[in-house]
Amino acid sequence: MLPALIVLGIWSAAEAPIIRGVVSAGLPENVKALTPAEQSLIVGRINSVARGLPRLTPEEFETVRKVRYGFTTPAEAQRVLQERGTVLGSAPEPYVIAAAYEQVELLQRSRTMLTVLIAALALGGFAYANWRMSPTLRARNTVEAMVLTGLFLASTVAILTTVGIVFSMLFEAIHFFQSVSPLSFFFGTTWDPRFSAAGSGSNTSGQFGLIPLLWGTLYISIVALLVAVPVGLFSAIYMSEYASRSIRTIAKPLLEILAGIPTIVYGLFALITFGPFLRDMGAHIGFEISATSVLTAGLIMGVMLIPFVSSLSDDIINAVPQSLREGSYGLGATQSETIRRVVLPAALPGIVGAILLAASRAIGETMIVVMAAGIAANLTLNPFEPVTTITVKIVSQLTGDLEFNSPQTLVAFALGLTLFVFTLCLNIYALYIVRKYREQYE
């Protein structure tokens, strides 16, 4: 079955693009001269008609077919197709129906050829396997080689995906830096993109200073870690060293529920409940706290990150050999001294890795920041004022009616590349810490 499955996968992936290319090549020259957006609309109409053709009765099919040769009106074809649930804004042109017919015919031929080819490959594979079977066949070696090949291909998926992401961002970022100076981007302190709508012809590029966005990202992440790290680490210490089995069985799953709550729910909680609560409480004690602020976003994000720190740290602390604890107790150390001077140093690489993982998660968060911190690019030290982050601006720059090749849109790729490099450096540093201290305690 393996050759048949491989051919099925390749054929299924290549079928639609090839048929689409053949159908597009047969369109009239005046259609090929249209803009890509207009051609995309026409291709969508062709696909709609093609999806409706197999549902027609023979009489309806004949009615629509006559449009292809000019024997009836397109309006009649539109009526027939819409009666079968095909959504069309206007009557289809004859060349649209002709292209739809060709697409359906090519698809039917492709499926017939695929069925015959897969059946032939399956029968051929069966015959080959039956011929190979003998008492001297070492089938295990062949199977293990195939499994090893499959594992190797699976392991390359993540690498190739990462490479594809990097290059897709890199090329678009290069286009952005051709119109905006890298110095003004990386060291600018003003974010004012001056949006220009698609087709407006405006060439204003605005100011794309990264510093306010980077500061907002780091500021909110630091506040979140100041909440998540102590609470998460102390929770892990309690559950692994002090809590009884019954308490641990109940407390750990309840704590890990926080990781399963969608971030949009955290954002709504911050926007509707927690932000106004902080604002009102600040007014009572004489502080002016905005409902959307660094403090609001940082505290809510810190609660979201607690399971990342506590669960990973708990598993790492439990993995510390019991012999280290017993040796410490044998020397007269108390339980708290054993935890501080033996257990935590032995678990330090994993704890640092958990903290940096939580930091990477905080840096990439979007929904909580949008609802709890606002969208204003503000360079401030006041935690009671709104700021924004890189991820929020990536979303805002890629949405709306904008020219894709304008600096206002291309800056999103430069921001994404910057964020990718920043989190990559964090992960490399975490790997360095883990390797350095792991060698010390192994």
N, C-alpha and C positions, 0 to 999 in steps of 0.2 A: 504493500500500500504506500510505501514511502515515496517512490517516484511520482505516483499519481497525486499525492497530497502536495508535493513540491510544485508540480505543474499547475495544479488547481490554484495554489496561492499566487504564483507568478501571473497566471492568466487573468485571475480576478482583479489583480492590481493594475494590469496593463490594458484591460478590455475597454474601460470607459474612456481613458485619454485617447486611445487609438481611434475608437469610433467617433469621438467628438472631433478629432482632427480631420478624419475623412469627410464627415458631414460639413464641417466648416469650409473645407476646400471646395466643396461643390456649390457654395452659395454664390449668388450673383456678384459681379464685380463692384456694383454700387454699394452692396452691403459690406464687402470687404474693405471699402474705403472709409467706413464709418469709424468713429472713435471706439476705443476698447470698451468704454462704458455702454455705448449704444449697441455694440455687438453682443455684450453680455446680456442685455435685455432681450435681444432677438434669440439668443441661444436659450434663454429661459422660456420663451414662448414655444420654441421648437420642442423643448423637453416636456412642456405641459401638454402639447398636442400628442407627442409620442406616448406619454403615459395614458392618454385617453383612448388611443386607437385600439388596444387589445380588449377594451371593455365594450366595444360596439358590436351590435348584431350585424349579420351579413348585409342587410338592407341599408343600415346606417353607415356601414363601412363603404359601401358602394357610393352613397351620397357624398361622403367626404372625399372619396377617391376622385370623383368627377371634378372637384375643384382643382386638383393637380393638373388636369388637362383642359380646364376652362369650360367644362360642360355645365357647371352650375356656379352659383354665387358664393363668395366666402361667407356671407351672412348665414346662409343655410348650413354650412359646415360648422359655424360657430354655434348655432342653435342645437345641432345634433350633439356636439361635444359637451356643451354646457348641461344638456339634459343628463349626461353621464357623469356629471360632477367635475368636469374639467373647467378650471377657473381661467377665463380669458378676458382681458380688458376690452378688446375690440375684435372684429372679425379677422381671422388669420389670412395672411397673404398667401397666394398660391405657392410661392417658393418656400414658405414656412411649412405648409402641409407636405410638399415634396421632400423637404429635408427630414421631416418627422417620419414619413414613410421609409426613407432610406435608413434612418437610425433604427427603426423597428426591425427592418429586414436584416441589417447588419448584426443587430443583437441576437436575432433568432439564429442566423447562420453561425454566429460565434458560439452560442450555447450548444448547438448541434455538434459543431466540430469539437468543442470541449468535452461533451459527453462521450463521443466516439474515441477521442484521444485518451481520456482517463480510463475508459473501459479497456482499451488496448494495452495501456501501461499496466493496469492492475492484473490483467490476464498474463501479460508477459512477465511481470514480476512474480506471479504465482508459479508460472512454469520454470522460471530461473531458480526460485527458491526450492522447488521440488527437485530440480536437477542437482542442486548443490548439496542437498541433505544426504549425508552418509555417516557411517560410524567414525570416520576420521575427521569430520568437520569440527573445527573449534569455533563454534558459533559465539561463545562468550567473548572472545577477543574482538570479533567483528562488531558485536553489539556495544561493547565498551568503547570501541573507537568511534562509533556513531554517536553515542551519548556524550563522549568527550568533545566531539565536534559541535554538537548542539549546545553544550554548556559554554564552549568558547564563543559561539555566535551570540548566545544570550548575554555573555559578559561584555561583548563589544557594543551592545545596544546603548548602554548608558554613556560609554565613551563617545560614540558617534553622535549621540544626541547632544552632549555637551559641546562637542566641536561644532556641530551645526548651529547651535544657539550662539556661540561666540562669534562665528564668522558672519552670521546674519546680522548681529548687532554691530560688528566691527565695520562692515562695508557701509552700512547706513550712517554710522557715526563719522566715518571718513567724509561722506558727503556733507554732513553737518559742519564739520570743521573746515571745509572748503569755503563756507560762507560766514562762519563765525570763528574768531580767533580762539585757539585753545587757552591762551592766557586769560582772556576775558571770561571764558567759561569756568575754568578751574579756580580762578582767584577773584572773580567778580562777586560783589556783595549786594547786587540788586537783581531781583527776578521780576522782569516785566516783559513777557513774550510778545505783547501787542498782537493779538490774534488777528489774522486776516482771512476772511471767508473765501471759499473756493470760487474761482472765477472773477474775483474782485480786481485782480491785477495789481494789488498793493504789494510793494516790495519792502515794507517796513519789517525789520528783523527784530527790533526790540533789544532787550538786555537779558542775557541768559547766565546770570551769576549763580554758580553752584553752591557757594558758601552758605546762604540762608537755608537751602534745602538740606545740605549735609549736616548743618548744625541742628536743625529740627529733628532729623533722623537720629542723630547721636544723643541729643538731649532727652527725647522721649524714651529711647532704648535704655539710657542710664537710669532714669527714674524707674522704669519697669524692672530692671535688674535689681535695683535697690529694694524693691518689694519682693521679687520672686526668689532671689538667692537666699536671703536669711530664712524666710518662711519655708521655702522648699528644702533647704539643707537641714534646718532644725527638725522639720517633719520627718525627713529621712532618718536622722539620727534617732529620733524617738521610736519610730516604727521598727527599726532594725535592732536597736540595743535595749530599749526599755519596755516597749509594748508587749503585752501577752499575745499569744497566738490568736485568741478570739477577737481582741481589739484590732490586731493587724488585718485579720481577714475581712473585717467590716470597714476599717478606716481607709485602707489603700484603694479599694475599688471606688469608694465615695470620692476620694481625692482625685482619682484619675478621670472621673466624670467631667471635670473641668476641661480636660483636653478634648472631649468629644463635643463640647458646645460650639456651634458655628460662630465664627468671628462677627458675623452680622448681628447676632444676638447680643454679644458683648457691646457692640457699637450702639445698638438700640438702647440697651440698659444705661450706657454712659450718657447718651443724648437725652433720654427721657427722665431718668431717675437720678443717676449719680452726679451728673454735671449741674443740674439745678440745685441739688442738695448741697454741693460744695459752694455754689454761688450764694445761697441763702445763709449757710453757716458762716461764710466769710463776712457777709454783711452784718451779722450779729456781733462779730468780734472786731469789726473795723477794718477788714481787708477787702479789697476789691478783686474778686476772683471771677474770671469769665467762665461761663458754663462750658465753653469749649476752650480747653487750655492744655498746657503741657502736663499739669498735675492730673487732670481728669484722664487723659489718654494714658499716661504712665502708670497710674494706679490700676486702671482696668486691665491694661496689657500685662502688668505684673501678676495680677490674679490669673490671667490666662496662662502665663508661663510657669506658674507654680508646679503643675504636674510634670513638666519637662525636667525641672531640676530635682524634684522630690523622688519621682519614680526611678529615674536613672541613677541618682545617688544612692537610693535605697538598695537597688540591685548590686551596685558596685561595693557598697559597704558590706553587704551580706557575702560577697565573694571573697572578702579578706579572710585568710585561713584562721581557723579557730585557735590554732597553736600559738599564733602571735598574742592573742588575748590571754591565753592560759599562761604563757611565759611572763607576761606583764603582771598578772595576778600573783604568780609565784614569787616575783620580786617585791611584792608588797604594795603595788599600785592599786589605787581605788578604781572603780568603774569609770568615773569621769576622767581621771588621769589617763587611763588606758585608751579612752576614746580620743582624747586630745593629742596624746603623744605617740600612739601606736596605730590605731585604726584609721584616723583621718589622714595622717601622712602616707600610710600604705594605700589608701583609696584616692589620694590626691590626683593622680592622672585622670581617672575616670570622672571625678567631680569637676575638674577643670574642663574636661571635654563636654560634660553636661551643661555647664554654665555657658560655654561658648556656643553650644548648639542652641540654647535659649536666646543668646544674643543674636545669632543669625536669624532666628525666627522673629525676634522683635524688629530687627532692621527691615525685614521684608514684609511686615504687616501693613495692610492698606485700609481695610474697612473700619477698624477701630479708630484709626487716625482721622479718617474722613469725618466720622460722626462725633468724635470726642475732642479733636484738636483743631479742626477747621482746615481751611485751604489757603490761608494767608501765609505767604513766605515772609516770615518775621525773624529778624536776627536780634534776639533778646535773651537776657539772662533771667528774666522774671518768669518763674514757673506758672504764674497765674494768667499769663497771656497766651493767645492762640498762636500756634506755629503750624507748619506742614512738613511733609517728608518727601523723599525722592519718589517713593512708590506712588504717592497720591498724584504727583505731577506727571508721572508717566501715564497714568490713566487719563488725566485731564487733557494731556497733549495729544493723545491718540483718539479722542472722541470728539464728535462734532463735525461740522461741514468745513473741513480744512483741506488745502492742497497737500498731497502726500509728500511732494518734493520741497515743501517750504521749510525754513528753519524751525518754525513753530511745531511742526510734526517730527522732523528728524532729530530734534533735541531729545525726544523720548528715548531714542536708541543710545545716545551719548549718556543719558542718565542711567539707563539699564546697564550699559557696559561698566560705568563707574561703580554701580552697586554690586555688580558681579565681581569685579576685581576686589572690592572692599571685603565682601563676604569670603572670597577665596583666601585672602590674606588671613582672615580670622581662622578659617579652617586649617590653614597651614601652620599657624601658630599653635592651635590646639593640638595638632599632630606632633609638633615639636615637643610640647610640654609632656604629652602622654609618653612619647618614646624616651625622653630624658629620664623621667622619674620611674618608668616601668623597669628600666634596666637596673635602677638602684635597689628595687624591692624584690626582684625576681631571683 
